[in-house]
Amino acid sequence: MNLRISYLLLALLLAACASAPIPPTKPDQPIVNQADDVTTETRVSQNLNELLSQVSQTQEIPLQSLESAFLDAKTISSIRKLVLPPSGTFKKNWLAYRKRFIEPIRLKAGKAFWEENRGFLSQVEQDSGVPAEIIVAIIGIETIYGRQTGNFRVKDVLSTLAFSYPETPNKPAREQLFKDQLKELILLCWTEAGGQLPAKNSTQGVNSARFGTCLNQNSSYAGAMGLPQFMPSSIRSFAIDGDGDGRVDLKQSPKDAIASVGNFMKKHGWQPGMPISFTVQSDGIPAAKELADGQPQLKHTVQELIDKEVLTKQQGDLQSGGVEPDSKAFIVDLPYPDKDGSDQVQYFVGLNNFLTIVQYNRSYFYAQSVAEFAEALGYKNQSVVPVEDTSKAASSKSASEKSKHKKTSAKKKPKVN
């Protein structure tokens, strides 16, 4: 899958969780803090102090409070390796990726999580329009419902990636994105500790210990936190209080996590009652291969894909579980090597809701895994349009056509003097 990345699309990566879920860790595993070499440590420290001074000036937070909170910040050499792109010989494997996440243990945990939170999931589904199965699937794939939330201190992660990102072609853009996330983390933690923004150069009402605890919480190797693995900017923009205790806690509160995932998906354009993706028909594979460009952009109409035999007529019929013919879509290509090592590709047609999942984690593998995990939980990947809504729409259309006919007839009448 050749995803040509622009700065704008890189921002999508950080919309919620900035990377694929981290390798398995034990919940009580100690946080990792590995100091890098002295030269790197010094350079990172200088750049970090400059950023803290900037935040202090723009937000009127006492510089001493920020410097004290980051006094023990360290660079972590291991995460610099984790964010490196794969080697040239690496082959992406959709089947292996799918097997990792859609498996019995995770599905069993998903069903248990759903049962424990069934009532609240139904409420969030009604409020946001996002199916409970999708929310459960996302949290399951991200952290197995809180079992794997990462074991790096978030302030160390973001400081390392903001000022010591490995040498890659996109290093400047990536460093800027993590600088922005580090700023967002500081503002997030300051307000969580009781502070105001701008702070008006006062620490009144700020709990210093709570400020430090927030900055030191564990995260993935990319700085994503909590059950749903939100980046700091997403927590500030989309996380909401689901359990009604007056604060957002994505690490300990399943209700906060559920409500926040539903809110994120809703705000990013989830279409209630619409499917996520369709499998490409065998006769349409050559056309799908030609149209696949790795760009997650809705650029083809469903009717166009039907004409090219990529989709069936039924998939362009809203009442048959499909979507409207003028709905937009794009080609999703999921590569994998077969048993002989030859390159193969499984093709799907991604719809608007597929793109919404991609904005949660910019990976076709991830989005299709969420869809199939949800289906394993009972999600029906087809349109769900209430009969009364379609009747009203048909009635409205008929009335509109009659009105239009009357106006046209009136215009044709000869003028009476």
Secondary structure, 3 states (H helix, E strand, C coil): CCCCCCHHHHHHHCCCCCCCCCCCCCCCCCCECCCCCHHHHHHHHHHHHHHHHHHHHHHCCCHHHHHHHCCCCCCCHHHHHHCCCCCCCCCCCHHHHHHHHCCHHHHHHHHHHHHHCHHHHHHHHHHHCCCHHHHHHHHHHHHCCCCCCCCEEHHHHHHHHHHCCCCCCCHHHHHHHHHHHHHHHHHHHHHHCCCCCCCCCCCCCCCHHHHHHHHCCEECCCCCECCCCECHHHHHHHCCCCCCCCCCCCCCCHHHHHHHHHHHHHHCCCCCCCCCEEECCHHHHHHHHHHCCCCCCCCEEHHHHHHCCCCCHHHHCHHHCCCCCCCEEEEEEEEEECCCCCEEEEEEEECHHHHHHHHHCCCHHHHHHHHHHHHHCCCCCCCCCCHHHHHHHHHHHHHHHHHHHHHHHHHHCCCCC
